[in-house]
Amino acid sequence: MSTKSKQLAGEKATEFIKDGMVLGLGTGSTVYWTIQKLGELVKGGLNIQGVPTSKQTEKLANQLDIPLLSLSDVNDIDLTIDGADEANSNLELIKGGGGALLREKMIASISRRLVIVVDQSKYVPELGHFPLPVEIVPFGWEITSKQIAALGCLPQLRREERDPVVTDNGNYIVDCHFNTISDAKQLDQALNMIPGVVENGLFVDMANELIIGRDDGTIDFLST
Ligand code: 5RP
């Protein structure tokens, strides 16, 4: 995985942006390039408003003078551009490696179009090699973890040094080692039935376009 392939995919996605749009702004090192390019376009006169999916993206957008709205200010979003940790040929995704999965999913759920930007290493035949991030409430997190484990994985509380990582929403994340996920839709529903689970990183029937940047400088497009 190289910066070049991320940059290729990230910048290419700006071609979907049109004047006047409300845009969901994703999180991570690939969509970073989308947001950088968007900053240039805004400086050049493009009129858009962005809804950030994380505090990290909010900070970046502010540095680039991209006008922002909060999710509470909008009813729907024209286009969201975001990254992913894994994507398959059905455009099912694992997201949340950067810890922003809840806000990303909320914003994706009201977006008319979701464009995903990845480098070639993220495009996989089957989901699950990347540990699936699941956002859970801190209260009784050990019990929630056990209930998640019963679905057939090894959950690991995400920590920084020794302390649990706390999301922008004040929750914890468990990274769940499934190895393979054969039915993403069924797992998505089963995880979200567990009371302590806030949301999980499976995005099923959400993405419309996948842009894959390759190290040789080429780009592949997949759409639903
Ligand atoms: C953050 C995400 C990111 O989109 C995902 O982790 C991909 O990030 P990157 O482009 O840095 O590899 O879901 O919650």
Residues whose N, C-alpha, C, O or C-beta is under 5 A from the ligand:
A	BS01	5RP	T27 G28 S29 T30 V31 D82 G83 A84 D85 K95 G96 G97 G98 G99 A100 L101
